[in-house]
Amino acid sequence: MSRVLLIGCGALGTALGAQLLERGDEVVAVRRDPSGLPTDFVRVAVDLAAAPPAGGLPEADAAVITLPPISLPDGENGAAAALRHLRSALPSVPARTILVSSTRVFDGAPAGAVLTEADAPVPGTERARALVETEEVARELFGGTILRPAGIYGPGRDFLLRTVREGRPANHARLTNRIHEADLVRTLRALLDASHAPAVLHAVDQAPAPLGEVLGFLARRLGVPVPADAGGGPDGRVFDGAALLALLGSLEFPGYREGYEAMLEAAA
């Protein structure tokens, strides 16, 4: 049995924690308000962005960090501050640490660029720069793996379905990448269990596509008109998913068609 810290523990951490419990691990969930988390998690209420917990945190075999962007009143990067407070609260660095970041760190890269884990981040916005800073602090303090998912979708994550149902205009030319939450949880488990985890991994499926293509598929499936093209021209980037495929062997949802079909069938 391993003790795994889930730092931030939102929907993704909760899904992962449930699977870890099933295989006999101990799950310690740390967040500002953990009252809504499963009762079989060890729940620790602390705002790590503000200060480390007074009594510290227990020794852990692994940590999965899923902190949202946090802007403190003084303009400091709250997620980076939380990582520093986390390190001071731990007796030692866990043998395996995973920071869940985002492919948004490339939002300043040229439109249409094809990117792999070998490419350095190209932040073009304040949010992306904060993500890059958080990654750098995580490497310095914990080592481990930086996991960068693209757009996460799945049950309860139905933004595009709502866009189509409501007919909201969107830029059809924007290149999009995504990962189903089920495959993202599988990725986290694989990284926790790997004998040698990569330093950086992009969590993307095998079907990057222009947004208009995805909207068209969903509109046909729902029997509604395709939302209008809001214009804006080519935008977005393509992320090569070869490294993720090598880690997992296969994806449960290799593309948006399979993933959204499963969501629609479950809702029928």
C-alpha positions in Angstrom: 0.0 0.0 0.0 1.2 3.5 -0.9 0.2 6.8 0.6 -0.6 9.3 -2.1 -1.1 13.0 -1.5 -3.7 14.7 -3.7 -2.9 18.4 -3.6 -5.8 20.6 -4.8 -8.0 17.6 -5.3 -10.8 18.7 -7.6 -12.7 16.5 -10.0 -9.6 15.0 -11.5 -8.0 14.2 -8.2 -11.2 12.8 -6.8 -11.6 10.4 -9.8 -7.9 9.3 -9.4 -8.3 9.0 -5.6 -11.3 6.7 -6.0 -9.3 4.3 -8.2 -6.3 4.4 -5.8 -8.5 3.5 -2.9 -9.9 0.5 -4.9 -6.4 -0.9 -5.2 -5.6 -0.4 -1.6 -3.7 2.8 -1.4 -4.2 5.5 1.2 -5.4 8.8 -0.2 -4.7 12.1 1.6 -6.5 14.9 0.0 -5.4 18.5 0.7 -7.5 21.5 -0.2 -8.9 24.6 1.3 -12.4 23.1 1.8 -12.3 19.3 1.5 -15.8 18.8 3.0 -17.3 17.7 -0.3 -14.7 15.0 -0.9 -15.3 11.3 -0.4 -15.3 10.4 3.3 -12.9 7.5 2.8 -10.2 10.0 1.8 -8.1 11.4 4.6 -9.2 15.0 4.3 -6.9 17.9 5.2 -8.3 21.4 5.2 -5.6 24.0 4.5 -5.1 26.9 2.1 -1.6 26.2 0.9 -1.5 29.4 -1.0 -1.7 31.3 2.2 0.5 29.2 4.6 1.7 25.7 5.3 -0.5 23.6 7.7 0.6 24.2 11.3 1.1 20.6 12.0 2.8 19.7 8.7 1.7 16.9 6.4 2.5 13.2 6.6 5.3 11.4 4.9 4.0 10.2 1.5 5.2 7.9 -1.3 3.8 10.1 -4.0 2.0 13.4 -4.6 -0.3 14.5 -7.4 -0.6 18.3 -7.6 -3.6 19.8 -9.3 -3.6 23.4 -8.3 -5.7 25.9 -10.3 -4.2 29.3 -11.2 -4.3 31.4 -8.1 -3.6 35.2 -8.0 -2.8 36.5 -4.6 -3.7 40.1 -3.5 -0.1 41.2 -3.9 0.1 39.8 -7.4 2.2 36.8 -6.4 1.6 33.5 -8.2 -0.5 31.6 -5.6 0.1 28.2 -7.1 3.9 28.7 -6.8 3.5 29.9 -3.3 1.4 26.8 -2.5 4.2 24.6 -3.8 6.7 26.3 -1.5 4.4 25.9 1.5 3.8 22.3 0.5 7.5 21.5 0.5 8.0 23.1 3.9 5.1 21.0 5.3 6.5 17.7 4.1 9.1 15.7 6.1 10.8 14.7 2.7 10.2 14.9 -1.0 7.9 12.0 -2.2 9.6 9.5 -4.4 7.2 10.4 -7.2 5.6 13.8 -7.7 3.3 14.8 -10.6 2.3 18.4 -11.3 -0.7 18.7 -13.6 -0.1 21.8 -15.7 -1.5 22.6 -19.1 -0.7 22.8 -22.8 -1.6 26.5 -22.4 2.1 27.1 -21.7 2.4 27.2 -25.5 -0.3 29.8 -26.1 2.3 32.2 -27.6 3.6 29.6 -30.2 2.8 30.3 -33.8 -0.6 29.1 -35.1 -0.4 25.7 -36.6 2.8 24.7 -34.8 3.3 21.0 -34.2 4.7 20.6 -30.7 6.2 17.8 -28.7 7.6 17.4 -25.2 11.0 18.5 -26.5 9.7 22.0 -27.2 10.2 24.7 -24.7 7.1 26.6 -23.5 6.1 29.7 -25.4 3.8 31.6 -23.0 2.0 34.5 -24.5 -0.4 35.5 -21.7 -0.1 36.2 -18.0 -1.9 33.0 -17.2 0.6 31.0 -19.3 3.5 32.7 -17.7 2.1 31.8 -14.3 1.8 28.2 -15.3 5.4 28.2 -16.5 6.6 29.7 -13.3 4.7 27.0 -11.3 6.3 24.3 -13.4 9.7 25.7 -12.7 9.1 25.8 -8.9 7.8 22.3 -9.0 10.9 21.0 -10.8 13.2 22.9 -8.3 11.4 21.6 -5.2 10.1 18.2 -6.2 11.6 17.0 -9.5 9.1 14.5 -10.9 6.9 14.8 -13.9 5.2 17.8 -15.4 1.9 16.6 -17.0 0.3 19.0 -19.5 -3.2 18.0 -20.5 -5.0 19.7 -23.4 -8.7 20.4 -23.1 -10.2 17.9 -20.7 -13.6 16.6 -21.5 -15.9 13.8 -20.3 -18.8 13.4 -17.9 -19.5 16.8 -16.3 -17.1 18.5 -18.8 -19.5 19.2 -21.6 -18.6 22.7 -22.7 -18.6 21.9 -26.5 -21.9 20.0 -26.2 -23.5 23.1 -24.6 -21.9 25.3 -27.3 -23.6 23.3 -30.0 -26.9 22.9 -28.2 -27.0 26.7 -27.6 -25.8 27.6 -31.1 -23.0 29.8 -29.8 -20.6 31.0 -32.6 -17.0 29.8 -32.4 -13.9 30.1 -34.5 -14.1 27.0 -36.8 -10.5 27.4 -38.0 -9.0 27.1 -34.5 -6.9 23.9 -34.1 -7.9 22.0 -31.0 -6.5 19.2 -28.9 -8.2 17.3 -26.1 -8.0 14.3 -23.7 -10.9 12.4 -22.1 -10.8 12.5 -18.3 -10.8 8.7 -18.2 -7.6 8.5 -20.2 -6.1 11.4 -18.1 -6.7 9.4 -14.9 -5.2 6.3 -16.6 -2.2 8.5 -17.4 -1.8 9.6 -13.8 -1.9 6.0 -12.6 0.6 4.9 -15.2 3.0 7.8 -14.1 2.6 6.8 -10.5 3.5 3.2 -11.3 6.2 3.7 -13.9 9.7 2.7 -12.9 11.1 5.7 -14.8 8.6 8.5 -15.4 9.3 11.2 -18.0 10.2 14.7 -16.9 7.4 16.1 -19.2 4.4 14.5 -20.8 1.7 16.0 -23.0 -1.7 14.4 -22.3 -3.5 14.6 -25.7 -5.5 12.1 -27.8 -4.7 11.0 -31.3 -7.2 13.3 -33.1 -6.3 17.0 -33.1 -8.8 18.7 -35.3 -10.1 22.1 -36.3 -12.9 23.2 -34.0 -15.4 23.4 -36.9 -14.9 19.7 -37.6 -15.7 18.8 -34.0 -18.7 21.1 -33.9 -20.0 19.7 -37.1 -19.7 16.1 -35.8 -21.6 17.1 -32.6 -24.2 19.0 -34.5 -25.0 16.0 -36.7 -25.1 13.7 -33.7 -27.4 16.0 -31.9 -29.6 16.9 -34.9 -29.1 20.6 -34.6 -27.5 23.3 -36.9 -23.8 23.8 -36.7 -22.9 26.9 -34.7 -21.9 29.9 -36.9 -18.3 30.5 -37.6 -17.2 33.5 -35.4 -14.2 34.1 -37.6 -10.7 34.9 -36.3 -8.9 32.7 -38.8 -6.3 30.0 -38.2 -5.3 29.7 -34.5 -4.2 27.0 -32.1 -1.5 24.4 -32.2 -1.2 20.7 -32.7 0.3 18.5 -29.9 2.0 15.2 -30.9 0.6 12.4 -28.7 3.2 9.8 -29.4 4.8 9.9 -26.0 1.4 9.3 -24.2 0.5 6.5 -26.6 3.9 4.9 -25.8 3.2 5.1 -22.1 -0.4 3.7 -22.2 -0.2 1.4 -25.2 -3.7 2.6 -26.3 -6.3 5.1 -25.4 -9.8 4.2 -24.2 -10.9 7.3 -26.3 -8.4 7.8 -29.1 -10.4 10.7 -30.6 -13.2 13.1 -30.0 -15.7 10.9 -31.9 -15.3 8.0 -29.5 -15.3 10.2 -26.4 -18.4 12.3 -27.3 -20.3 9.2 -28.5 -19.7 7.6 -25.1 -20.9 10.8 -23.3 -24.0 11.1 -25.5 -24.9 7.4 -25.0 -24.5 7.7 -21.3 -26.8 10.6 -21.2 -29.5 9.0 -23.4 
